[in-house]
Each structure stands twice: as C-alpha cells, then as structure tokens.
Amino acid sequence: MALKSMQDLAIHKLQDLYDAENQIVKALPEMIDAVSNQQLKQGLQAHLDQTKQQVQRLEQIFQQLGEKPGGEKCKGMEGLIKEGQKIIKEGGEPAVLDAAIIGAAQAVEHYEIAGYGTARTIAQSLGMNEAAQLLEQTLNEEKQTDEQLTQIAEQNVNQQAKQAGA
C-alpha cells in the first residue's frame, strides 16, 4: 500500500498492529506451556486474555473507519516471535529459561509500546479521538504488562535463575 496521506499511514499502522496482535495470540500458548514459574505463567495467561481484547479493540477501530483489518504482515513481530520460539526450542535449566522468556516477552512488549504510541499519535493528529482513546488504553496495558514482567523478573525469576546457574 502506497502511503499517500496520513490516513493511509494510520490504516497501515493499524493493520500492522492487528497482525502483530494476532501473531501474539497464536504464540503465547507455547510460551505459557514452556515456563515453570507459576507467577510468570499466570501473568502470561492474563496477557493472552488481554491481547484478545486488544484485537477486538482494533477491530472496533477498523469498523469505525470503514476499513478491513487485514492486509499487512508484521515482519517485526514475526521476527521477535521466532526469537522467542528459538529460546524455547533450545531449552535449558527451567529457571534460566523463564528468565529468557521474560526477556523475549519484554522485547514484544517494547515493540508494541512503540507501535501503539505511534498509532495513537497519528490518530490524534487526524482528529480520530475515539480511536486515539482506544489505542491509548491498549498502550497503557502494554506498559503495565512490561512493568509486571520486570517485577516478576526482579522479585523472583532472576534470583532463581542465578542460583540454578551457580
């Protein structure tokens, strides 16, 4: 899709995010199965449920704009997910693997934070206030998930991983 206007850019970014979220919905169950830490497992499960709601929010925005959600393949997310799958496939000490999975999950969160921040700013500039509010809601959720992953790592997983590798 040629980007001839800010509206085109908005649709392009939203389609990219939509594909990214759907890739995450498909990838998270494997990640959840691979972790051993219960707090991390619960956090990832909660994020899977939240991600499904985020997909619905994007669908709502597309409906408001009279656009279709498909069309863009998010290569960035595809690469991040492949990296996470590689870590899982390689395996290792469970606590160390949990720490590695947190790192992979945070890479995904940071990618999403950048994407949703950009999409929200574009929506605001176009006067798409309702879409901007929905994107802001998702942006805040992504930031919260990133913080939760950091807390799980700092309070629990990293110490266990350090002891396992000693």
FENNORUR-V58113 format. One record per backbone hydrogen bond with DSSP energy under -0.5 kcal/mol. NH is the residue of the N-H (numbers start at 1). CO is the residue of the C=O. Records with the same first field share a line. If there is no record, write none. Layout:
NH->CO ; CO
This chain:
4->2
9->5
10->6
11->7
12->8
13->9
14->10
15->11
16->12
17->13
18->14
19->15
20->16
21->17
22->18
23->19
24->20
25->21
26->22
27->23
28->24
29->25
30->27
31->27
32->28
33->29
34->30
35->31 ; 32
41->37
42->38
43->39
44->40
45->41
46->42
47->43
48->44
49->45
50->46
51->47
52->48
53->49
54->50
55->51
56->52
57->53
58->54
59->55
60->56
61->57
62->58
63->59
64->60
65->61
66->62 ; 63
67->62
74->72
75->73
78->74
79->75
80->76
81->77
82->78
83->79
84->80
85->81
86->82
87->83
88->84
89->85
90->86
91->87
97->93
98->94
99->95
100->96
101->97
102->98
103->99
104->100
105->101
106->102
107->103
108->104
109->105
110->106
111->107
112->108
113->109
114->110
115->111
116->112
117->113
118->114
119->115
120->116
121->117
122->118
123->119
124->120
125->121
126->122
127->124
128->123
129->127
132->128
133->129
134->130
135->131
136->132
137->133
138->134
139->135
140->136
141->137
142->138
143->139
144->140
145->141
146->142
147->143
148->144
149->145
150->146
151->147
152->148
153->149
154->150
155->151
156->152
157->152
158->153
159->153
160->156
161->157
162->158
163->159
164->160
165->161
166->163
